[in-house]
Amino acid sequence: MKEKIKSNAPKRKGMKREGRIKAAKYWIPRYEGKNIIKGYSKYFGVNKLCAIKELEMLGYNFKPEYIMQVKESLKAQERLKQEHKLRKKQSESLNDYIDYNETFYFIAGYTSGGTPYGVTREEVVNDGLIEESKLINYIEEISF
């Protein structure tokens, strides 16, 4: 028989809606916080919109303006998440094309014998393309 993989997450965080609603009937009277929606979403591991729907099923009423505000907030969070993913993907793809080593600031290519050629770090500083202090920061950032 296969061994089960035990999760470290509390059981309540993996409950389906029906189980959460049953458990919420016992949890709500013990809740001492100010914002029941935030508390419900944290306790059961659901987003605030789901918490609102389930609390409404239990007889709570919320202002339509607040519900719209929560929806807009979730949309904004999703947009930020997508933008972050896109920026991360772009920076990773850019790093795939940049080649450098201890001597070269930028390696343009390699000879048939495998020797790199390009712009050395010394040339970059001497030609005034970059300040030496910025080069040092750059070297520390990409440390080998």
N, CA, C and O atoms as a MOPAC input file, in Angstrom:
PM7 MOZYME 1SCF
protein

 N      0.83700 1    -1.18400 1     0.00000 1
 C      0.00000 1     0.00000 1     0.00000 1
 C      0.87800 1     1.24200 1     0.00000 1
 O      1.90500 1     1.28500 1     0.67700 1
 N      0.47800 1     2.23100 1    -0.74700 1
 C      1.24300 1     3.46600 1    -0.86300 1
 C      1.12300 1     4.31000 1     0.38900 1
 O      0.05200 1     4.40600 1     0.98800 1
 N      2.24000 1     4.92500 1     0.78200 1
 C      2.21100 1     5.82700 1     1.93100 1
 C      1.59900 1     7.16200 1     1.54000 1
 O      1.85100 1     7.66700 1     0.44600 1
 N      0.80000 1     7.73300 1     2.42600 1
 C      0.23200 1     9.05600 1     2.17800 1
 C      1.26600 1    10.11300 1     2.50700 1
 O      2.04000 1     9.96800 1     3.45200 1
 N      1.27200 1    11.15500 1     1.73500 1
 C      2.14900 1    12.29400 1     2.00600 1
 C      1.39800 1    13.21400 1     2.95200 1
 O      0.30300 1    13.68300 1     2.64100 1
 N      1.98800 1    13.46400 1     4.09500 1
 C      1.32500 1    14.29300 1     5.09600 1
 C      1.63200 1    15.76400 1     4.84200 1
 O      2.78400 1    16.15200 1     4.65100 1
 N      0.59700 1    16.55400 1     4.84300 1
 C      0.73800 1    17.99300 1     4.65100 1
 C      0.89600 1    18.68200 1     6.00300 1
 O      0.31500 1    18.25600 1     7.00100 1
 N      1.68000 1    19.74200 1     6.02200 1
 C      1.84900 1    20.51000 1     7.24600 1
 C      0.77800 1    21.58200 1     7.41700 1
 O      0.67200 1    22.19500 1     8.47900 1
 N     -0.01200 1    21.80600 1     6.37600 1
 C     -1.05700 1    22.82700 1     6.44400 1
 C     -2.20500 1    22.33400 1     7.32700 1
 O     -2.51200 1    21.14200 1     7.33000 1
 N     -2.83800 1    23.23800 1     8.07300 1
 C     -3.97800 1    22.83900 1     8.89100 1
 C     -5.10900 1    22.28200 1     8.02500 1
 O     -5.28900 1    22.70200 1     6.88200 1
 N     -5.86100 1    21.34400 1     8.57500 1
 C     -6.93900 1    20.70200 1     7.82900 1
 C     -7.97200 1    21.71000 1     7.32900 1
 O     -8.52200 1    21.55100 1     6.23900 1
 N     -8.23000 1    22.73500 1     8.11600 1
 C     -9.25100 1    23.71700 1     7.74400 1
 C     -8.89400 1    24.46700 1     6.46400 1
 O     -9.78300 1    24.97500 1     5.78000 1
 N     -7.60700 1    24.54200 1     6.13300 1
 C     -7.19300 1    25.27200 1     4.93200 1
 C     -7.44300 1    24.45800 1     3.66300 1
 O     -7.42300 1    25.00800 1     2.56200 1
 N     -7.67400 1    23.16500 1     3.80800 1
 C     -7.93500 1    22.31600 1     2.64800 1
 C     -9.37700 1    21.90000 1     2.50900 1
 O     -9.70600 1    21.05400 1     1.67700 1
 N    -10.24200 1    22.48600 1     3.31500 1
 C    -11.65900 1    22.11500 1     3.29600 1
 C    -12.35200 1    22.63200 1     2.04300 1
 O    -11.96900 1    23.65000 1     1.46700 1
 N    -13.37200 1    21.90600 1     1.64800 1
 C    -14.23800 1    22.38400 1     0.57500 1
 C    -15.29500 1    23.29500 1     1.20300 1
 O    -15.40300 1    23.38200 1     2.42600 1
 N    -16.06700 1    23.96600 1     0.36000 1
 C    -17.03400 1    24.95200 1     0.83500 1
 C    -17.98100 1    24.38400 1     1.89100 1
 O    -18.22400 1    25.01800 1     2.91700 1
 N    -18.50300 1    23.21600 1     1.64300 1
 C    -19.46400 1    22.62400 1     2.58000 1
 C    -18.84200 1    22.44200 1     3.96900 1
 O    -19.47700 1    22.73100 1     4.98300 1
 N    -17.61100 1    21.96700 1     4.00400 1
 C    -16.91700 1    21.77300 1     5.27400 1
 C    -16.60600 1    23.08100 1     5.96800 1
 O    -16.70600 1    23.18000 1     7.19100 1
 N    -16.22100 1    24.10300 1     5.17900 1
 C    -15.92300 1    25.41700 1     5.76700 1
 C    -17.16100 1    26.03600 1     6.39400 1
 O    -17.08700 1    26.63200 1     7.46900 1
 N    -18.28900 1    25.89600 1     5.73000 1
 C    -19.52700 1    26.48700 1     6.25400 1
 C    -19.92500 1    25.80900 1     7.56200 1
 O    -20.36500 1    26.47100 1     8.50200 1
 N    -19.76800 1    24.47900 1     7.61800 1
 C    -20.07500 1    23.76800 1     8.87200 1
 C    -19.13100 1    24.21500 1     9.99000 1
 O    -19.55700 1    24.45400 1    11.12000 1
 N    -17.84700 1    24.32400 1     9.65800 1
 C    -16.86000 1    24.71800 1    10.66500 1
 C    -17.03400 1    26.18000 1    11.06700 1
 O    -16.78200 1    26.54500 1    12.21600 1
 N    -17.46400 1    27.01600 1    10.12300 1
 C    -17.63200 1    28.44400 1    10.40100 1
 C    -18.71100 1    28.69300 1    11.45000 1
 O    -18.63300 1    29.66000 1    12.20900 1
 N    -19.70700 1    27.82800 1    11.49200 1
 C    -20.77400 1    27.98600 1    12.49100 1
 C    -20.20900 1    27.92600 1    13.90700 1
 O    -20.74700 1    28.55500 1    14.81900 1
 N    -19.14400 1    27.18500 1    14.09100 1
 C    -18.49800 1    27.09300 1    15.40500 1
 C    -17.39000 1    28.13400 1    15.58000 1
 O    -17.09200 1    28.56500 1    16.69400 1
 N    -16.78700 1    28.52600 1    14.45200 1
 C    -15.68300 1    29.47900 1    14.50300 1
 C    -16.16900 1    30.91500 1    14.73000 1
 O    -15.55400 1    31.65800 1    15.49500 1
 N    -17.24800 1    31.30600 1    14.08200 1
 C    -17.74200 1    32.69000 1    14.13300 1
 C    -18.01600 1    33.17800 1    15.55800 1
 O    -17.59200 1    34.28500 1    15.89200 1
 N    -18.70100 1    32.41400 1    16.41700 1
 C    -18.94600 1    32.92300 1    17.77700 1
 C    -17.66100 1    33.15400 1    18.57900 1
 O    -17.64500 1    33.96900 1    19.50200 1
 N    -16.58100 1    32.43700 1    18.22900 1
 C    -15.31300 1    32.59700 1    18.94500 1
 C    -14.42100 1    33.67600 1    18.33700 1
 O    -13.40100 1    34.03600 1    18.92500 1
 N    -14.79600 1    34.20000 1    17.15700 1
 C    -13.97000 1    35.20600 1    16.48100 1
 C    -14.06300 1    36.53100 1    17.22200 1
 O    -15.15600 1    37.03000 1    17.48800 1
 N    -12.89800 1    37.09900 1    17.55500 1
 C    -12.87100 1    38.34400 1    18.33200 1
 C    -12.34100 1    39.53400 1    17.54100 1
 O    -12.21300 1    40.62900 1    18.09000 1
 N    -12.03800 1    39.34400 1    16.28500 1
 C    -11.47100 1    40.42500 1    15.48300 1
 C    -12.51600 1    41.43000 1    15.03600 1
 O    -13.70600 1    41.27400 1    15.30700 1
 N    -12.04900 1    42.47000 1    14.34300 1
 C    -12.94200 1    43.53800 1    13.87900 1
 C    -13.49300 1    43.26400 1    12.48200 1
 O    -14.63400 1    43.62000 1    12.19200 1
 N    -12.70300 1    42.64000 1    11.61900 1
 C    -13.11000 1    42.42100 1    10.23700 1
 C    -13.32300 1    40.92700 1    10.01900 1
 O    -12.36200 1    40.17800 1     9.84500 1
 N    -14.57400 1    40.49600 1    10.02800 1
 C    -14.88400 1    39.07000 1     9.93400 1
 C    -14.49600 1    38.48800 1     8.57300 1
 O    -14.14700 1    37.31200 1     8.47700 1
 N    -14.55600 1    39.29900 1     7.53900 1
 C    -14.19500 1    38.80800 1     6.20000 1
 C    -12.70300 1    38.48500 1     6.15000 1
 O    -12.30200 1    37.42700 1     5.66700 1
 N    -11.89800 1    39.40100 1     6.65000 1
 C    -10.45100 1    39.18000 1     6.66100 1
 C    -10.09900 1    37.97100 1     7.53800 1
 O     -9.27800 1    37.13600 1     7.15700 1
 N    -10.72200 1    37.89100 1     8.70000 1
 C    -10.46900 1    36.77700 1     9.60200 1
 C    -10.86600 1    35.44100 1     8.99000 1
 O    -10.13300 1    34.45800 1     9.09800 1
 N    -12.02900 1    35.40800 1     8.34600 1
 C    -12.52300 1    34.18400 1     7.70700 1
 C    -11.57300 1    33.75500 1     6.59400 1
 O    -11.21900 1    32.58100 1     6.48400 1
 N    -11.16800 1    34.71300 1     5.77600 1
 C    -10.30100 1    34.37100 1     4.64200 1
 C     -8.94700 1    33.85700 1     5.12000 1
 O     -8.39200 1    32.93500 1     4.52200 1
 N     -8.41300 1    34.43600 1     6.17900 1
 C     -7.12700 1    33.96400 1     6.71200 1
 C     -7.27900 1    32.60200 1     7.38400 1
 O     -6.45900 1    31.71000 1     7.16900 1
 N     -8.30600 1    32.44000 1     8.18300 1
 C     -8.49500 1    31.20900 1     8.95600 1
 C     -8.71600 1    30.00200 1     8.03800 1
 O     -8.14200 1    28.93500 1     8.25600 1
 N     -9.55000 1    30.18300 1     7.01600 1
 C     -9.87500 1    29.07100 1     6.13200 1
 C     -9.04400 1    29.03600 1     4.85400 1
 O     -9.18600 1    28.10500 1     4.06100 1
 N     -8.19000 1    30.01600 1     4.63400 1
 C     -7.30200 1    30.00800 1     3.47700 1
 C     -8.00500 1    30.23500 1     2.15600 1
 O     -7.67700 1    29.59700 1     1.15500 1
 N     -8.97600 1    31.14500 1     2.14700 1
 C     -9.69100 1    31.48500 1     0.91600 1
 C     -9.52100 1    32.97600 1     0.66200 1
 O     -9.11200 1    33.72400 1     1.55000 1
 N     -9.84100 1    33.40600 1    -0.57300 1
 C     -9.75000 1    34.84200 1    -0.83000 1
 C    -10.96900 1    35.56000 1    -0.25700 1
 O    -11.94300 1    34.92000 1     0.13900 1
 N    -10.91500 1    36.86100 1    -0.21400 1
 C    -11.96800 1    37.64100 1     0.45100 1
 C    -13.31300 1    37.53200 1    -0.25600 1
 O    -14.35700 1    37.56600 1     0.39600 1
 N    -13.30100 1    37.40300 1    -1.56600 1
 C    -14.56100 1    37.28000 1    -2.29400 1
 C    -15.26300 1    35.97100 1    -1.94000 1
 O    -16.48100 1    35.94100 1    -1.76500 1
 N    -14.49900 1    34.90400 1    -1.83600 1
 C    -15.05500 1    33.61400 1    -1.41600 1
 C    -15.58000 1    33.71800 1     0.01600 1
 O    -16.64400 1    33.18500 1     0.33100 1
 N    -14.83000 1    34.40600 1     0.88100 1
 C    -15.25800 1    34.59000 1     2.27200 1
 C    -16.58500 1    35.34200 1     2.32300 1
 O    -17.46600 1    34.99400 1     3.10900 1
 N    -16.73100 1    36.36400 1     1.49300 1
 C    -17.97800 1    37.13300 1     1.45400 1
 C    -19.14500 1    36.22900 1     1.04800 1
 O    -20.19700 1    36.24500 1     1.68900 1
 N    -18.95800 1    35.43900 1    -0.02100 1
 C    -20.03200 1    34.55100 1    -0.48600 1
 C    -20.44700 1    33.57100 1     0.60400 1
 O    -21.63600 1    33.35400 1     0.83700 1
 N    -19.46000 1    32.98300 1     1.26700 1
 C    -19.77700 1    31.98300 1     2.28100 1
 C    -20.40100 1    32.61100 1     3.52200 1
 O    -21.29000 1    32.01900 1     4.13300 1
 N    -19.94800 1    33.79600 1     3.89800 1
 C    -20.56000 1    34.48500 1     5.03800 1
 C    -21.98500 1    34.92200 1     4.72000 1
 O    -22.84900 1    34.91900 1     5.59600 1
 N    -22.22900 1    35.29500 1     3.46700 1
 C    -23.59600 1    35.62600 1     3.06500 1
 C    -24.48900 1    34.39300 1     3.15300 1
 O    -25.66200 1    34.50200 1     3.51100 1
 N    -23.94100 1    33.21800 1     2.82900 1
 C    -24.70700 1    31.97200 1     2.95700 1
 C    -25.08000 1    31.70400 1     4.41700 1
 O    -26.09000 1    31.06700 1     4.71600 1
 N    -24.23700 1    32.20800 1     5.31000 1
 C    -24.48900 1    32.02400 1     6.74800 1
 C    -25.37300 1    33.12300 1     7.33300 1
 O    -25.65500 1    33.12200 1     8.53100 1
 N    -25.81500 1    34.06700 1     6.48400 1
 C    -26.76400 1    35.07300 1     6.94000 1
 C    -26.19100 1    36.46400 1     7.16100 1
 O    -26.91500 1    37.34900 1     7.61700 1
 N    -24.93100 1    36.68700 1     6.85800 1
 C    -24.33800 1    38.01600 1     7.00400 1
 C    -24.62900 1    38.83900 1     5.75800 1
 O    -24.72500 1    38.29800 1     4.65600 1
 N    -24.76700 1    40.14000 1     5.93300 1
 C    -24.99700 1    41.05400 1     4.81800 1
 C    -23.86200 1    42.06300 1     4.75500 1
 O    -23.36600 1    42.52600 1     5.78200 1
 N    -23.45900 1    42.39700 1     3.53500 1
 C    -22.38000 1    43.35900 1     3.32200 1
 C    -22.82400 1    44.39000 1     2.30400 1
 O    -23.65100 1    44.10900 1     1.43700 1
 N    -22.27400 1    45.57500 1     2.41400 1
 C    -22.61300 1    46.65700 1     1.48700 1
 C    -22.10700 1    46.30900 1     0.08700 1
 O    -20.99600 1    45.80300 1    -0.06300 1
 N    -22.92300 1    46.58100 1    -0.93900 1
 C    -22.49600 1    46.30400 1    -2.31500 1
 C    -21.21600 1    47.06900 1    -2.69500 1
 O    -20.40300 1    46.58400 1    -3.48100 1
 N    -21.05400 1    48.26900 1    -2.12200 1
 C    -19.84500 1    49.05600 1    -2.41400 1
 C    -18.60200 1    48.33100 1    -1.91700 1
 O    -17.56600 1    48.32800 1    -2.58300 1
 N    -18.71100 1    47.71500 1    -0.74200 1
 C    -17.56900 1    46.98900 1    -0.18000 1
 C    -17.23400 1    45.76800 1    -1.04000 1
 O    -16.06400 1    45.46200 1    -1.26800 1
 N    -18.26200 1    45.08400 1    -1.50700 1
 C    -18.05200 1    43.91000 1    -2.36400 1
 C    -17.35600 1    44.32000 1    -3.66000 1
 O    -16.44600 1    43.63500 1    -4.12600 1
 N    -17.78900 1    45.44200 1    -4.24200 1
 C    -17.15100 1    45.94700 1    -5.46900 1
 C    -15.69600 1    46.32400 1    -5.20300 1
 O    -14.82200 1    46.07900 1    -6.03400 1
 N    -15.44700 1    46.91500 1    -4.05100 1
 C    -14.09100 1    47.29900 1    -3.67600 1
 C    -13.19300 1    46.06300 1    -3.56900 1
 O    -12.04400 1    46.08200 1    -4.01000 1
 N    -13.72100 1    45.00200 1    -2.98600 1
 C    -12.95400 1    43.75700 1    -2.86000 1
 C    -12.67600 1    43.16900 1    -4.23900 1
 O    -11.56700 1    42.70400 1    -4.50200 1
 N    -13.67100 1    43.18400 1    -5.12000 1
 C    -13.48400 1    42.67200 1    -6.48300 1
 C    -12.39700 1    43.45400 1    -7.21700 1
 O    -11.52800 1    42.86300 1    -7.85800 1
 N    -12.44600 1    44.77600 1    -7.12300 1
 C    -11.43800 1    45.60800 1    -7.77100 1
 C    -10.04200 1    45.34600 1    -7.20400 1
 O     -9.05400 1    45.31600 1    -7.93800 1
 N     -9.98300 1    45.15900 1    -5.90000 1
 C     -8.71000 1    44.87400 1    -5.24100 1
 C     -8.12500 1    43.55400 1    -5.74300 1
 O     -6.92600 1    43.46400 1    -6.00600 1
 N     -8.96900 1    42.53600 1    -5.87300 1
 C     -8.50300 1    41.23900 1    -6.38100 1
 C     -8.02800 1    41.34800 1    -7.82500 1
 O     -7.03000 1    40.73400 1    -8.20400 1
 N     -8.75300 1    42.13800 1    -8.63800 1
 C     -8.33300 1    42.34600 1   -10.02700 1
 C     -6.98400 1    43.05600 1   -10.08700 1
 O     -6.12600 1    42.70100 1   -10.89500 1
 N     -6.80100 1    44.05800 1    -9.23300 1
 C     -5.53700 1    44.79700 1    -9.20500 1
 C     -4.38100 1    43.88500 1    -8.77900 1
 O     -3.28800 1    43.95600 1    -9.34100 1
 N     -4.63000 1    43.03200 1    -7.78400 1
 C     -3.60100 1    42.09100 1    -7.34500 1
 C     -3.21900 1    41.13900 1    -8.47000 1
 O     -2.04000 1    40.83700 1    -8.65300 1
 N     -4.19900 1    40.66700 1    -9.22000 1
 C     -3.93900 1    39.76100 1   -10.33400 1
 C     -3.12900 1    40.45700 1   -11.42800 1
 O     -2.21400 1    39.86600 1   -12.00200 1
 N     -3.47600 1    41.73800 1   -11.71600 1
 C     -2.70800 1    42.49700 1   -12.71600 1
 C     -1.25400 1    42.65700 1   -12.27900 1
 O     -0.33900 1    42.47500 1   -13.08200 1
 N     -1.04100 1    42.99600 1   -11.00800 1
 C      0.31900 1    43.14800 1   -10.49400 1
 C      1.09200 1    41.83900 1   -10.57900 1
 O      2.27700 1    41.82500 1   -10.91500 1
 N      0.41900 1    40.75700 1   -10.27600 1
 C      1.05700 1    39.44300 1   -10.34400 1
 C      1.47800 1    39.12600 1   -11.78400 1
 O      2.58300 1    38.63400 1   -12.01300 1
 N      0.60400 1    39.40700 1   -12.74700 1
 C      0.91400 1    39.16600 1   -14.15700 1
 C      2.07400 1    40.04900 1   -14.62300 1
 O      2.96200 1    39.58600 1   -15.33900 1
 N      2.06200 1    41.32600 1   -14.21300 1
 C      3.15200 1    42.23300 1   -14.58800 1
 C      4.47600 1    41.76000 1   -14.00700 1
 O      5.50900 1    41.81500 1   -14.67400 1
 N      4.44300 1    41.29600 1   -12.76500 1
 C      5.65900 1    40.79400 1   -12.12200 1
 C      6.19800 1    39.57300 1   -12.86700 1
 O      7.40200 1    39.46400 1   -13.10000 1
 N      5.30000 1    38.65300 1   -13.24200 1
 C      5.71200 1    37.47000 1   -13.99200 1
 C      6.33800 1    37.87100 1   -15.32500 1
 O      7.36000 1    37.31700 1   -15.72900 1
 N      5.71700 1    38.84000 1   -16.00600 1
 C      6.21800 1    39.29400 1   -17.29500 1
 C      7.59800 1    39.93100 1   -17.15500 1
 O      8.50400 1    39.64200 1   -17.93600 1
 N      7.75600 1    40.81200 1   -16.14000 1
 C      9.05900 1    41.44800 1   -15.91600 1
 C     10.13300 1    40.41000 1   -15.58700 1
 O     11.26600 1    40.50400 1   -16.06100 1
 N      9.77200 1    39.43700 1   -14.78400 1
 C     10.72500 1    38.39200 1   -14.40200 1
 C     11.13400 1    37.57600 1   -15.62000 1
 O     12.31000 1    37.25900 1   -15.79400 1
 N     10.16800 1    37.23900 1   -16.45700 1
 C     10.45200 1    36.46400 1   -17.66900 1
 C     11.33700 1    37.26000 1   -18.62400 1
 O     12.25800 1    36.70700 1   -19.22500 1
 N     11.05900 1    38.56400 1   -18.76700 1
 C     11.86400 1    39.40400 1   -19.64900 1
 C     13.29700 1    39.52800 1   -19.14400 1
 O     14.23600 1    39.47100 1   -19.93800 1
 N     13.47600 1    39.69600 1   -17.84500 1
 C     14.82600 1    39.83400 1   -17.30500 1
 C     15.59100 1    38.52600 1   -17.43100 1
 O     16.79500 1    38.53500 1   -17.68600 1
 N     14.90300 1    37.40000 1   -17.25300 1
 C     15.56000 1    36.10700 1   -17.40600 1
 C     15.97900 1    35.88900 1   -18.85200 1
 O     17.07900 1    35.39900 1   -19.10900 1
 N     15.11500 1    36.24800 1   -19.80400 1
 C     15.46300 1    36.05900 1   -21.21000 1
 C     16.59000 1    37.00300 1   -21.62100 1
 O     17.40900 1    36.64600 1   -22.46800 1
 N     16.64800 1    38.19300 1   -21.04100 1
 C     17.73000 1    39.12300 1   -21.34500 1
 C     19.04900 1    38.57700 1   -20.82100 1
 O     20.07600 1    38.69000 1   -21.49000 1
 N     19.03000 1    37.98500 1   -19.63000 1
 C     20.25400 1    37.42300 1   -19.05700 1
 C     20.76700 1    36.23600 1   -19.86200 1
 O     21.95500 1    35.92100 1   -19.78800 1
 N     19.91400 1    35.57500 1   -20.62200 1
 C     20.35500 1    34.45800 1   -21.45100 1
 C     21.26800 1    34.93300 1   -22.58300 1
 O     22.10100 1    34.16600 1   -23.06600 1
 N     21.11900 1    36.19400 1   -23.01000 1
 C     21.89900 1    36.70400 1   -24.13500 1
 C     23.15100 1    37.46300 1   -23.71000 1
 O     24.03700 1    37.69000 1   -24.53300 1
 N     23.24200 1    37.85500 1   -22.46100 1
 C     24.39900 1    38.60700 1   -21.99300 1
 C     25.46400 1    37.62300 1   -21.54900 1
 O     25.21600 1    36.74500 1   -20.72200 1
 N     26.64600 1    37.78100 1   -22.10600 1
 C     27.74100 1    36.88100 1   -21.77600 1
 C     28.90200 1    37.70500 1   -21.25600 1
 O     29.23900 1    38.73000 1   -21.84800 1
 N     29.52100 1    37.28600 1   -20.16900 1
 C     30.61700 1    38.00700 1   -19.55100 1
 C     31.45500 1    37.02300 1   -18.75700 1
 O     31.03900 1    35.89000 1   -18.51100 1
 N     32.63600 1    37.46500 1   -18.36100 1
 C     33.47600 1    36.67500 1   -17.45600 1
 C     34.32700 1    37.62200 1   -16.62900 1
 O     34.02700 1    38.81400 1   -16.56200 1
 N     35.39100 1    37.11800 1   -15.99100 1
 C     36.20500 1    37.93900 1   -15.10100 1
 C     36.91600 1    39.07600 1   -15.83000 1
 O     37.16200 1    40.13100 1   -15.24500 1
 N     37.24500 1    38.86600 1   -17.10400 1
 C     38.00200 1    39.85000 1   -17.87900 1
 C     37.09700 1    40.75600 1   -18.70300 1
 O     37.32400 1    41.96300 1   -18.78200 1
 N     36.08600 1    40.18100 1   -19.30800 1
 C     35.25000 1    40.91100 1   -20.25600 1
 C     33.98400 1    41.45500 1   -19.61300 1
 O     33.31100 1    40.77800 1   -18.83600 1
 N     33.67700 1    42.71900 1   -19.96800 1
 C     32.42100 1    43.33700 1   -19.56400 1
 C     31.29600 1    42.75900 1   -20.41900 1
 O     30.19000 1    42.52100 1   -19.93600 1
 N     31.59900 1    42.54000 1   -21.69600 1
 C     30.64800 1    41.96200 1   -22.63200 1
 C     31.41200 1    41.09400 1   -23.61400 1
 O     32.36400 1    41.56100 1   -24.24100 1
 N     31.01200 1    39.83800 1   -23.75900 1
 C     31.64600 1    38.93800 1   -24.71500 1
 C     30.79500 1    38.94000 1   -25.97100 1
 O     29.63800 1    38.52100 1   -25.95400 1
 N     31.38700 1    39.42200 1   -27.07100 1
 C     30.67200 1    39.51300 1   -28.34000 1
 C     30.61800 1    38.16200 1   -29.04500 1
 O     29.67000 1    37.88600 1   -29.78100 1
 N     31.61600 1    37.32500 1   -28.82900 1
 C     31.63900 1    36.01500 1   -29.47000 1
 C     32.88500 1    35.24800 1   -29.08500 1
 O     33.63100 1    35.64900 1   -28.19100 1
 N     33.09900 1    34.14200 1   -29.77000 1
 C     34.25000 1    33.28900 1   -29.49900 1
 C     34.93500 1    32.95200 1   -30.81300 1
 O     34.28200 1    32.78700 1   -31.84300 1
 N     36.25600 1    32.85300 1   -30.76600 1
 C     37.00600 1    32.44400 1   -31.94700 1
 C     36.78400 1    30.95700 1   -32.16900 1
 O     36.18900 1    30.27500 1   -31.33500 1
 N     37.27900 1    30.45200 1   -33.32500 1
 C     37.11500 1    29.02700 1   -33.60900 1
 C     37.87000 1    28.17700 1   -32.59100 1
 O     37.54600 1    27.00600 1   -32.39100 1
 N     38.87100 1    28.76600 1   -31.95400 1
 C     39.62000 1    28.05400 1   -30.91900 1
 C     38.96800 1    28.13600 1   -29.55700 1
 O     39.43500 1    27.49800 1   -28.61300 1
 N     37.89700 1    28.90500 1   -29.43000 1
 C     37.17900 1    28.99300 1   -28.16800 1
 C     37.55800 1    30.17700 1   -27.30000 1
 O     37.07200 1    30.29800 1   -26.17500 1
 N     38.42900 1    31.06100 1   -27.80800 1
 C     38.84300 1    32.22900 1   -27.03900 1
 C     37.78400 1    33.32400 1   -27.17700 1
 O     37.36000 1    33.63800 1   -28.28900 1
 N     37.36000 1    33.90100 1   -26.06000 1
 C     36.34100 1    34.95600 1   -26.14300 1
 C     36.93000 1    36.27500 1   -26.64600 1
 O     38.10600 1    36.56600 1   -26.42800 1
 N     36.09500 1    37.06600 1   -27.32200 1
 C     36.48500 1    38.41700 1   -27.69500 1
 C     35.30400 1    39.34200 1   -27.44200 1
 O     34.14600 1    38.92700 1   -27.48500 1
 N     35.62100 1    40.59900 1   -27.17800 1
 C     34.57300 1    41.56300 1   -26.89000 1
 C     35.15500 1    42.77600 1   -26.20000 1
 O     36.29800 1    43.14700 1   -26.46800 1
 N     34.39300 1    43.40500 1   -25.31500 1
 C     34.80800 1    44.61400 1   -24.62400 1
 C     35.26500 1    44.23600 1   -23.22000 1
 O     34.51800 1    43.63100 1   -22.45100 1
 N     36.51100 1    44.60300 1   -22.89800 1
 C     37.00700 1    44.29400 1   -21.55800 1
 C     36.49200 1    45.33100 1   -20.57000 1
 O     36.05800 1    46.41600 1   -20.95600 1
 N     36.54700 1    44.98200 1   -19.30600 1
 C     36.11300 1    45.90800 1   -18.26100 1
 C     37.00600 1    47.15100 1   -18.23300 1
 O     36.53700 1    48.26100 1   -17.98300 1
 N     38.28200 1    46.95000 1   -18.49100 1
 C     39.23100 1    48.06200 1   -18.50000 1
 C     38.89800 1    49.04800 1   -19.61800 1
 O     38.94300 1    50.26000 1   -19.40900 1
 N     38.56500 1    48.53700 1   -20.79800 1
 C     38.20700 1    49.40100 1   -21.93100 1
 C     36.94400 1    50.21400 1   -21.63800 1
 O     36.84500 1    51.37900 1   -22.02400 1
 N     36.00500 1    49.60800 1   -20.97100 1
 C     34.74500 1    50.28800 1   -20.65300 1
 C     35.00900 1    51.48600 1   -19.75300 1
 O     34.43500 1    52.55600 1   -19.95100 1
 N     35.88300 1    51.30500 1   -18.75700 1
 C     36.19600 1    52.39100 1   -17.82700 1
 C     37.04600 1    53.45600 1   -18.51800 1
 O     36.77600 1    54.64900 1   -18.37300 1
 N     38.06800 1    53.04100 1   -19.26700 1
 C     38.96300 1    53.99500 1   -19.94400 1
 C     38.24000 1    54.83000 1   -20.98700 1
 O     38.55400 1    56.00900 1   -21.15200 1
 N     37.28100 1    54.24900 1   -21.69000 1
 C     36.52800 1    54.98100 1   -22.71700 1
 C     35.41200 1    55.82800 1   -22.11900 1
 O     34.73100 1    56.55700 1   -22.84000 1
 N     35.22200 1    55.73700 1   -20.81300 1
 C     34.21100 1    56.55000 1   -20.14200 1
 C     32.79400 1    56.06400 1   -20.35600 1
 O     31.84200 1    56.82000 1   -20.16100 1
 N     32.64000 1    54.80800 1   -20.75500 1
 C     31.29900 1    54.27100 1   -20.97400 1
 C     30.56500 1    54.00100 1   -19.66400 1
 O     29.33500 1    54.02700 1   -19.60800 1
 N     31.34000 1    53.74100 1   -18.61100 1
 C     30.75400 1    53.49800 1   -17.30700 1
 C     31.76200 1    53.92800 1   -16.24300 1
 O     32.97200 1    53.79800 1   -16.42600 1
 N     31.24300 1    54.44200 1   -15.12900 1
 C     32.13500 1    54.84900 1   -14.04300 1
 C     32.67700 1    53.61600 1   -13.33600 1
 O     32.01500 1    52.58000 1   -13.27400 1
 N     33.88600 1    53.73900 1   -12.80400 1
 C     34.52300 1    52.59800 1   -12.15400 1
 C     33.71700 1    52.11700 1   -10.93900 1
 O     33.63100 1    50.91600 1   -10.68400 1
 N     33.12700 1    53.06100 1   -10.19300 1
 C     32.33700 1    52.66000 1    -9.02100 1
 C     31.11200 1    51.85200 1    -9.43900 1
 O     30.74300 1    50.89100 1    -8.76500 1
 N     30.47800 1    52.23900 1   -10.55200 1
 C     29.32400 1    51.48600 1   -11.04200 1
 C     29.74600 1    50.11500 1   -11.54500 1
 O     29.01100 1    49.13800 1   -11.40400 1
 N     30.94300 1    50.05100 1   -12.13500 1
 C     31.46200 1    48.77500 1   -12.60600 1
 C     31.70200 1    47.83300 1   -11.42800 1
 O     31.40900 1    46.64000 1   -11.50800 1
 N     32.23000 1    48.37000 1   -10.35200 1
 C     32.49000 1    47.55800 1    -9.15800 1
 C     31.16500 1    47.03100 1    -8.59400 1
 O     31.06700 1    45.86400 1    -8.21400 1
 N     30.14400 1    47.90200 1    -8.54200 1
 C     28.82900 1    47.46500 1    -8.08100 1
 C     28.25500 1    46.37600 1    -8.98700 1
 O     27.64200 1    45.41700 1    -8.51800 1
 N     28.46700 1    46.54400 1   -10.29700 1
 C     27.99200 1    45.57800 1   -11.28300 1
 C     28.69300 1    44.23700 1   -11.07100 1
 O     28.05400 1    43.18500 1   -11.10600 1
 N     29.99400 1    44.27700 1   -10.85400 1
 C     30.77100 1    43.05400 1   -10.63900 1
 C     30.29200 1    42.33800 1    -9.38200 1
 O     30.15500 1    41.11400 1    -9.37600 1
 N     30.03700 1    43.09400 1    -8.32100 1
 C     29.54900 1    42.48200 1    -7.07600 1
 C     28.17100 1    41.86800 1    -7.27700 1
 O     27.84700 1    40.83600 1    -6.69000 1
 N     27.35800 1    42.52100 1    -8.12000 1
 C     25.99700 1    42.05100 1    -8.36800 1
 C     25.99600 1    40.71600 1    -9.11400 1
 O     25.16700 1    39.84900 1    -8.84100 1
 N     26.92700 1    40.55600 1   -10.05500 1
 C     26.95800 1    39.34400 1   -10.86500 1
 C     28.04300 1    38.38300 1   -10.40300 1
 O     28.44600 1    37.49900 1   -11.15800 1
 N     28.51000 1    38.54200 1    -9.19700 1
 C     29.65200 1    37.78000 1    -8.70200 1
 C     29.57100 1    36.31600 1    -9.10500 1
 O     28.51900 1    35.67700 1    -9.06300 1
 N     30.72000 1    35.82800 1    -9.49100 1
 C     30.81400 1    34.46600 1   -10.00600 1
 C     30.76800 1    33.52900 1    -8.89700 1
 O     30.83300 1    32.31800 1    -9.10800 1

